[in-house]
Structure formats: C-alpha cells, structure tokens
Amino acid sequence: MAAAFNVYGQDVQYTQFRNSPTYLNPAFTGLSGSEYTFRTHYRRQWYPVFDTPLNAFNASFDYSSNAMFTFGAHFTNESISGADGSLYKTSGISVTGGWRIPTKFMVFQPALQVSYFSRTLDFDQLVFVDELLYDNPSAFEAGSMVYSFPSFSSGLAFYNEIFWGGFSMHHIDQLFKNREGVLLNEYHSPFRWSVHGGINLPVPVLYDINFLASANYRRQEGSEQLDISAGFSYASLYSLEAQYRGVPGNSPNDKLINSSSVAFIASLLNVDVWGTFMHFSYSYDYNFTGTGIQDSSHEISIRLNYSSDNWLNRRQNTDDRIKMNCPLSTSSSKRRSSSKKRGKLKKKN
C-alpha cells in the first residue's frame, strides 16, 4: 500500500534576517564592504516547550572583487531530534555569483544561486495512533527516508549610501513541477519569494547616532511572514532594535494560522581582532500566539570581515560607485572614513 501526504513545508525564518543576507537574498553576496566575509548564524526554536527543539545553522563565505563580480558559498543545516536520534534533518550547500551594475544614484546587483539539498526523515522516531491505542508497534513501518535534490534561486539587490532593498526567489525550479498529491519521498522545498528593504540614516541632532529600520515580507506556499524592525546604532559600535514578526489572521491557503511575536536584537559591531573586524548579535523572540515565554526562540550571529592591504590599495582607484557600501550591514571601512572626517572637523573647529 502506498502512502501519500500533502506537505506544507517551509524554510527556516531567521529573526536576524539582515545578519544572514545571503540566506535572505543571493544578490546580497559580496556587499559587506570588505574583501572577504565569513558568517555563522544559529537559531534554537520551540524550547523548552518540546524536548526536540528545532536547531538551524548556516555558514557563509563571500568574496568581493574591486570590479563588478562577487562570489559566495553558503551551507545550511536544520534538524529536529527524536527520542533516540535525529528525527528530521536537512542540509544544503549553495554557490552564488553576482554582478554589480552601478548607475548615477544607485548600485544594482542581480545574482544566481545553485544549491544541492539532502533531506532525511526517520519514521522510527515517531509515535503513531495505533501504537497509542493498542500498545503495539505501528503497522506503518517506513524506516528512514533520504531524498536529495538540486534547487535554483535568484535575486536582485539595489542600494545607495543610506537605503537598501531587494527581491528574491528561492527554489524557482518548483514553479515548473506539479505539486498536487506530493509523494512522501518527493519532498522538495516549495517555491519561496520575498521583498525587503531598509535604511541606515544618521540622526542630525544626535552625534554618532544612526536610525535603523528594515522590513522583510516573504511567502512560501502555506504561509506568509512580515518582519518589521526599528532601532538605533551608536558610532557603528553598538545597536539595539525591536522587531514585530507576523501577519495577523490566516495564511494564504487558509489552512495555517500565522504566529505573531516580538523580538529584541542587540549587536556589538566592528570589534578589531588582529586586523579582522568581528560583529556579534543576539536576539530573543517572545511568541504572542504560542505559550509566551516558554515558546521562545534564540539566535546568535557572528560575522568576520577581512580585507588585504593589496585589496584596499586597489580599491582607492576603483569607481566610487563600486566602492559605495551597502548599508544593509555596518561596514568597518565606512566607519573608519567617517571617523577621520569627524576628526578633521574637530581640529578645524
């Protein structure tokens, strides 16, 4: 007897979407303002409500040339543990290439991403109804199922010195497949799209204070999500933000109820560690539609930026529009130049 199920799956939604920009949109690859960027991002969700919380991790590397080309690689891993081992696990690796197009007032970057995923589901870690009713081993014996599949994504980013925005499409290949009556061993990730943007705006009356605001709307088959955050940064060294997450009411297919939560994000930025700049962020989510503080989520993000002397020297002769830093993430090079300008102004005064 063959078993068939309707699957309403979705990718992990990170609270700190700005701190995992290449996961948010492939087109943000290589736009951190440095030659090399390394990121790690960890999320722990549904703890301590469940003994088997969701653990999500991603790591990325990007390279930015002093020409138009950017390149990046991305690794993701999501897992839920069962009673005696791993219940569910998805791992993926992605490679991205982008091409910057400078215009008079803004820089655009389209990008393409190729990914390969492996997904495992161990049914021996699940408890079925007949086991509870009759105290017998389940009649449904599927064992472990492993499925691997390629995926293709793309995106467009655009930015100037204070504004950033973009549009992304993930798992584009799923648009060309019939997903009705999906078999259990054909659980691809469904098509996902999102639109996002934000500002990093100096506050004229407050010295070294910037106002930060960002938003991300995404939809993936059975759900939609809107994240809106606002806060302040001081001297590009510290930042504190509050975020609302959720769209009240039913999801687009009227089969799921969207959850709402509020999150707080604290960041320590541009810590100089032997010539490498480190950025650290922590966030906490309080869920309104779950069990409150017991249904919390935590995220930790770490970013390292490094640029060689040769790259910095060549950058001096690069087109100013290519050198323009994307305000999506605070850039160490931008802060150093602004600090020098302020120092000169102080001396003149």
N, C-alpha and C positions, 0 to 999 in steps of 0.2 A: 504493500500500500504506500503510495507516495504522499508526502506531507507538503502542503503549500501554505504560505503565510503572506499576509500583506505587511510590508515592512515600512515603517515611518522612521527612518534614521536621520541623524544629522551630525555634522562635525562639531567638535568642541567649540564652545563660545568663550573666549577669554575676556575677562573684565578689563584687563590692561591691553586693549586691542592696539593702542598706539605703541606699546613696548614690544609688540611682536608684529612689526609692519609687514614683513614678507609673508607671514601667515594670513594677514588681513588682505593683502593685495600684492601679487607678484611684481607689480610696477613700482613698488617702493624699494626694490632691491638696489643697493648701492647709493642711496640718497642720504646717508647719515653725516656727510661732510668729512669723512676720513677715508683713507685708502683701504683699510681692512676693518670689518666689523664682525664681531662674534657675539651671538646672543644665546642665552638659555632662558627658558620660561617653564615654570612648574605650576600646576593647578591641582588642588585637592578639593573635591566636591562631595556633598552628601555625607559628611562626617560631623558628629557621631551618630546620625540617625540610623545609618546602615553599618553593619560590620564589614561591608565590602564597598567602600567609597570609590568614586571614580578618581583615578590618577592620570593626569595628562601632562605630557612633557614635550617640548620641542626645542630644537637647537638649530641655529642657522649661521651661515657664513656668507658675507658679501664682499665683493671687490668693486671698487670704483676707479676707473681709469681717469686720466686728465683729458680724455677725448670724450666721445659720445657714449661709448659702450660700458655697460655694467653687467656683472655676472654674480650669481649666487647659488647656494645649495642649502637645502632645508631637510631636516629629519624630524619626524613626529612619531609619538608613541602614546597610545591611550590604553588603559587596562582597568578591568574590574576583577577583583579576586573573589574566588569562590571558597567553599568550606575547606577544600583540600588542594587548592591550586588556583590557577588562573581560569576564570570563567569566560572572559572576553578580552581580546587584545587586537589592536590594530596598529601596525607600524607602516610608515611610508617614507620614501626618500624622493626629493624633488630637485630638479635643476632648472634655473631660471636665467634668461638673458633679456636685458633691456636696452633701449636706445633712446638717449636724451635728445629732444628737439627744442632748442632754445628759440624763443620769439622775443619781441621787443619788451614785453611786460611780464612774461611768464615762461616757465620751462615745462614741457610736456614729456612724459616718458611712457610709451607703450611697452609691454613685456609679454613674453610667452613662457609657460612653465610646463614641463613634462614630469609626471610623477609615476611612481610604482608603489602599490599598496599590498600588504598581506594581512588578512583578517582571519582570526581564529575564534571559534565558539565551541566550548566544551559542555555538552549537554549532561555529562555525568555530574556536573556541579549544580544542576538544577533539581528542584523537587516538583514533581508533577501531581495532579489531583488524585490519580489512582493510588499513589503512594500514601497520601494522607487518608484516603477513605478506607483502604483495605490493608494498610500497613504492609504492603508488598513492594518489591522492586517494580519500577514503572514498566508498563508494557511497551512504552516508547523508548527504544534503545537506538540512539543515533550516534553515540560516541562523540568524537571531536570532528569538527568540520573546519577545513582550512581552505581559504579562497584567496587568490592573488589576481590583481587586475591593474592595468595601466589607467592613467587619468590625465586629462589635459585641461589647463587653465590659462587665463589671460587677464590682463588688467590695463588700466590707463591711469596714470598719476599726473597731477599738474600742481604747480606751486610757484610762489614768489617768496619774498623775504618774510611775510607775515601770515600768509594763507596757504593751506594745503588742501587737496581734495583728490578724490579718485573714484573709480568704478571697477569692480572685479567680478569675474565669472569663474567659478570652480566646477570641475567635473563636467565640462562642456560636452564631452562625448555622450553623456546620458540623455542629452536632448534628442539624440538620434536613435534611441532604443525604446521599445515598447515596455513600459514598466508595469503593465497590468498583470496581475497574477504572478508576482515575482516568486520564483522558487527559492527555497531556503539557501541553496548553495550558489545563488546568484545575487548576493547582497552587495552590490556596488554602492558607493556613496552617491546619493541623489544630487542633482544639479543645485548649486548654491550661487546666489548673486548678492552683492552688497554695494551700497553707495555711502561714502563717508567724506568728512571734511572737518576742518578746524582752523583756529587762529592761535598765534603766539604773539600777543600785542603788548608792547611797552606801555606802561601807565605813566603819562607825562608828569603827574604831580607827585608820584612816589618813586624815589630814586631806586634803581636796580630792581624794581618790581615789574613782572610781566603778568598779564592776564591770559590764562589758558582756557580754551573751550574747544570741545570736539564732539562729534556725533557719528554714529555708525548705524545704518539700517540694513538688515540682512533678511533674506527669505530663503528657506530651504524646504521644499516640498510641504511638510506638515506643520511648519512653524515659522513665525517671524519674530524679530527681536529689534528693539530700538534702544541704543545706549546713548545717553547724553551726559556729558561731564563738564564741570567748570571748576576753576581753582586759580591759584597764584603760584608763581615761582619767584624766588629771591636770588638775584645775582647769578642765575643759572647754576645755583649750587643746591637748592632745596626746592621742593614743590609739594603742595598739598591740594588734593582735588576731591570733590564729591561727585558721585555718579548715580543717575537713575537708570535702571535696566528693566525693560519690559514693555509690552504693548497690552493695555488692559483689554479683557474680553477674549473671545475665541480666536483661534488661529485661522489662517486662510481656508483650511479644509473642514473647519467646524468640528474636528474630532479631538483636538487637543486644546487645553486651556493654557494660555501663556502665563508664566510666572512673572512676578514683579519683585524687584529687590533694590536696595540702595547700597552703594559701595563707597569705601573711602580708600584713597590711594595716596601713599606717602613715598617720596622719592629722594634719594641722595644722589646728586648728579656730579659728573666730571671730577671724580676723585683721581688725582695723579698718582699712579702706581708705576714707578720706574719708566716714565715716558708713555705709559698706556693709560688712557682715561677709562675709569670704571663708573658705571651707573647702576644703582641698586634701587629697586622699587618693591614695595609690599602693598597688597590690597586685601580688604576683608569685605565680604558680601553678607548683608542681612536680608533674608528672604521674607517678604511680606505674605506670600501665598503658601508657604510651606509651614514648618514648625518653628519659625522665628530663629532665635539664636542657635538652636540645635540643628538647623538646616543650613549652616553657614558654609562658605567657601573661602579658601585662602589661595593667594597667588604670590609667587616670588619671581622677579625678573632681574636678570643681570646682563649688562651689556658692556663689552670692551671695544674701545676704538683705538686704532693704532695707525700711524702714518709714518713712512720712512722719510729721511731727510731729502733723498732724491725726488720723491713724490712731491714733497712740499715745495722744493725749489722749482720743479717743473710747473707746479700749479701757479706760480707767480706770473708765468707767461701765458696762462690759459685764458680764454674768453671769460669775461666777468659773468656772463650769463650761465656758463657751465660751472663756475665757482660758487654760484648762488646756492646757499644751504637751504635744504627743505626744513621748515620749522616743525615738521611732524615730531622730530626728536631734537632735543637741545644739542647743539654742536659745540664741541670744545674749541674748534678753530674760530667759530663766530664769537664766542665769549672772550677769547684772548684778544681778538682785534678790537672788540667794543671796549674792553678794559683799557687798552692802550689809548684809544681815543679819549676816554674819560680822564685818563691820567694827564694827557696833554691839555685838556680843557682846564683842569685844576691848576696846572702850572701857569697858564695864561691869566687865570683869574687871580 
